[in-house]
Amino acid sequence: MREQLGAGTATVTRDSDQGYEYLLLTVAPHEKISDARARLAEHAEYGKWELTRSVLLYGGTRKYWLRRRVMRVERTI
């Protein structure tokens, strides 16, 4: 299983216009779907990610796009 932030295996990209960052999770066809579900649940619970899109590609590869809102913090000092 690969994770990408932005582009790549596990990639995170930030979309400053919409205020989200995206994570692309790629699962190979030979990997168990239960492992992928556990990984998605882990990201959702601990990383505050939400599932945006999932695709089953030819050959059995699965891709999951997750997103979370970017928290902007301003300095107070």
C-alpha positions in Angstrom: 0.0 0.0 0.0 1.3 3.4 -0.9 0.5 6.7 0.5 1.0 10.0 -1.2 0.9 13.6 -0.1 0.2 15.5 -3.3 1.6 13.4 -6.1 3.3 10.1 -5.5 2.7 7.0 -3.5 1.5 8.7 -0.4 1.2 12.3 -1.2 -0.3 15.4 0.5 -1.1 18.5 -1.5 -2.5 21.7 -0.3 -5.2 23.6 -2.1 -5.0 27.1 -0.7 -8.0 28.4 -2.6 -10.4 26.0 -1.0 -8.6 25.5 2.3 -8.0 21.7 2.0 -5.1 19.4 1.8 -5.4 16.1 0.0 -3.9 12.6 0.6 -3.8 10.0 -2.2 -3.8 6.4 -0.9 -3.0 3.7 -3.5 -3.6 0.0 -2.9 -2.1 -2.7 -5.1 -4.3 -5.5 -6.4 -2.5 -8.2 -4.3 -3.1 -6.4 -1.0 -6.0 -7.2 1.2 -9.0 -4.9 1.2 -9.3 -5.3 5.0 -5.8 -3.8 5.3 -6.8 -0.8 3.1 -10.0 -0.3 5.2 -8.0 -0.3 8.4 -5.6 2.2 7.0 -8.5 4.5 5.8 -10.1 4.2 9.3 -6.8 5.1 10.9 -6.3 8.2 8.8 -9.9 9.3 9.4 -9.8 8.8 13.2 -6.4 10.1 14.1 -5.6 12.4 11.2 -9.1 14.0 10.8 -9.1 12.9 7.1 -12.4 12.4 5.2 -12.9 10.2 2.2 -13.5 12.3 -0.9 -13.2 9.8 -3.8 -12.5 6.2 -4.4 -11.7 4.5 -7.7 -11.2 0.8 -8.7 -8.9 0.9 -11.8 -8.2 -1.8 -14.4 -6.0 -4.5 -13.1 -7.5 -4.2 -9.6 -5.5 -1.2 -8.2 -7.6 1.0 -5.9 -7.1 4.7 -5.2 -8.6 6.7 -2.4 -8.5 10.5 -2.1 -8.9 11.9 1.4 -9.0 15.5 2.4 -8.9 17.6 5.5 -9.4 21.3 6.2 -6.3 23.4 6.7 -6.3 25.2 10.0 -4.8 28.7 9.6 -3.3 30.0 12.8 -2.1 33.6 13.2 0.6 34.7 15.5 -0.6 36.6 18.6 2.7 38.1 19.5 
